[in-house]
Amino acid sequence: WMYLIERLIYLKLVHPSRRSKAMQEWQLRADKQSWSSRQIHDDLLGALRMGLDSGFPTIRMFIAICPLLGLLGTVTGMIEVFDVMMQLGAGSPKAMASGISKAILSTVAGMVGAISGLLAQSVLLRMCEREKRSLESTLSF
């Protein structure tokens, strides 16, 4: 979630100032039709796009890891249940309840993290794509 919050802060606070600097730099150019001007234009757009796109591969990786961590907690909880069963037998449900609770809670936590992360990532990606389209129309030749 920290990466998602960082991306939101970048999009709302940092990117607008970088965008205005790039637009000001482009507007101050007298020559906007030469090859070198087109390269500068592409460089300005590329830097802004790269700023918008950065961090999303890491966010995707963390979202993919969330269910796996939940599964790891599930396995750990079930090992605890089997350990209790080995020591006390299957006739002690109270002793097994702790391991089962740990298994279920970790599964739920992994799924909640992954699902909420996917939703937040989807919203941020849409916001970034909208901003990229806006950049293309604003910083035109």
C-alpha positions as CSV (number, residue, x, y, z in Angstrom):
1,W,0.0,0.0,0.0
2,M,2.9,2.3,0.6
3,Y,3.9,2.1,-3.1
4,L,0.3,2.8,-4.1
5,I,0.2,5.8,-1.8
6,E,3.5,7.0,-3.2
7,R,2.2,6.8,-6.7
8,L,-0.9,8.8,-5.7
9,I,1.2,11.5,-4.1
10,Y,3.4,11.6,-7.2
11,L,0.4,11.9,-9.4
12,K,-1.3,14.6,-7.4
13,L,1.6,16.7,-6.0
14,V,4.9,16.1,-7.9
15,H,3.7,15.4,-11.5
16,P,1.8,18.7,-11.9
17,S,4.9,20.8,-11.2
18,R,7.0,18.6,-13.5
19,R,4.4,19.0,-16.2
20,S,4.2,22.7,-15.9
21,K,8.0,23.0,-16.1
22,A,8.0,20.9,-19.2
23,M,5.2,22.9,-20.8
24,Q,7.0,26.1,-19.9
25,E,10.2,24.8,-21.5
26,W,8.4,23.8,-24.6
27,Q,6.4,27.1,-24.9
28,L,9.6,29.2,-24.5
29,R,11.2,27.5,-27.6
30,A,11.1,29.6,-30.6
31,D,11.8,26.8,-33.0
32,K,9.2,24.0,-32.7
33,Q,9.5,22.4,-36.2
34,S,13.1,21.3,-36.6
35,W,14.4,17.8,-36.0
36,S,16.2,18.9,-32.8
37,S,13.0,20.5,-31.5
38,R,11.1,17.3,-32.1
39,Q,13.7,15.4,-30.2
40,I,13.5,17.8,-27.3
41,H,9.7,17.4,-27.4
42,D,9.9,13.6,-27.4
43,D,12.4,13.8,-24.5
44,L,10.1,16.0,-22.5
45,L,7.1,13.7,-23.1
46,G,9.2,10.6,-22.4
47,A,10.4,11.9,-19.1
48,L,6.9,12.8,-18.0
49,R,5.6,9.4,-19.2
50,M,8.4,7.6,-17.4
51,G,7.6,9.4,-14.2
52,L,4.0,8.3,-14.5
53,D,4.8,4.7,-15.3
54,S,7.5,4.1,-12.7
55,G,6.7,1.9,-9.7
56,F,3.9,-0.1,-11.3
57,P,6.0,-3.2,-11.9
58,T,6.9,-3.3,-8.2
59,I,3.3,-2.8,-7.3
60,R,2.2,-5.7,-9.6
61,M,4.9,-7.9,-7.9
62,F,3.6,-7.1,-4.4
63,I,0.0,-7.8,-5.5
64,A,1.1,-11.1,-6.9
65,I,3.0,-12.0,-3.6
66,C,0.0,-11.2,-1.3
67,P,-1.9,-14.4,-2.0
68,L,1.3,-16.4,-1.7
69,L,2.0,-15.0,1.7
70,G,-1.5,-15.8,2.7
71,L,-0.9,-19.4,1.5
72,L,2.3,-19.5,3.5
73,G,0.4,-18.5,6.6
74,T,-2.2,-21.1,5.9
75,V,0.4,-23.8,5.6
76,T,2.0,-22.6,8.8
77,G,-1.3,-22.7,10.6
78,M,-2.1,-26.2,9.4
79,I,1.3,-27.4,10.5
80,E,0.4,-26.1,13.9
81,V,-2.9,-27.9,13.9
82,F,-1.2,-31.2,12.9
83,D,1.4,-30.7,15.6
84,V,-1.3,-30.3,18.2
85,M,-3.1,-33.3,16.8
86,M,0.1,-35.3,17.1
87,Q,0.7,-34.3,20.7
88,L,-2.9,-34.3,22.1
89,G,-4.8,-36.3,19.6
90,A,-7.8,-35.3,17.5
91,G,-10.2,-35.1,20.5
92,S,-9.0,-31.6,21.5
93,P,-10.8,-29.0,19.3
94,K,-9.8,-26.1,21.5
95,A,-6.2,-26.8,21.1
96,M,-6.6,-27.1,17.3
97,A,-8.6,-23.9,17.0
98,S,-5.6,-21.6,17.3
99,G,-3.9,-23.1,14.3
100,I,-7.1,-23.2,12.2
101,S,-7.7,-19.5,13.1
102,K,-4.1,-18.6,12.1
103,A,-4.6,-20.5,8.8
104,I,-7.9,-18.8,7.9
105,L,-6.8,-15.3,9.0
106,S,-3.7,-15.4,6.9
107,T,-5.6,-16.6,3.9
108,V,-8.1,-13.8,4.3
109,A,-5.3,-11.2,4.8
110,G,-3.5,-12.3,1.6
111,M,-6.7,-12.1,-0.4
112,V,-7.8,-8.8,1.0
113,G,-4.3,-7.4,0.3
114,A,-4.3,-8.7,-3.3
115,I,-7.9,-7.6,-4.2
116,S,-7.7,-4.2,-2.7
117,G,-4.3,-3.7,-4.2
118,L,-5.6,-4.7,-7.6
119,L,-8.5,-2.2,-7.3
120,A,-6.3,0.6,-6.2
121,Q,-3.7,-0.2,-8.9
122,S,-6.5,-0.2,-11.6
123,V,-7.7,3.3,-10.4
124,L,-4.1,4.7,-10.5
125,L,-3.4,3.2,-13.9
126,R,-6.5,4.8,-15.3
127,M,-5.5,8.1,-13.8
128,C,-2.1,7.8,-15.3
129,E,-3.4,6.9,-18.7
130,R,-5.8,9.8,-18.7
131,E,-2.9,12.1,-17.8
132,K,-0.7,10.6,-20.6
133,R,-3.5,11.4,-23.1
134,S,-3.8,14.9,-21.7
135,L,0.0,15.3,-22.1
136,E,-0.1,14.3,-25.7
137,S,-2.8,16.9,-26.5
138,T,-1.2,19.7,-24.4
139,L,2.4,19.3,-25.5
140,S,1.7,19.2,-29.2
141,F,3.7,20.8,-32.0
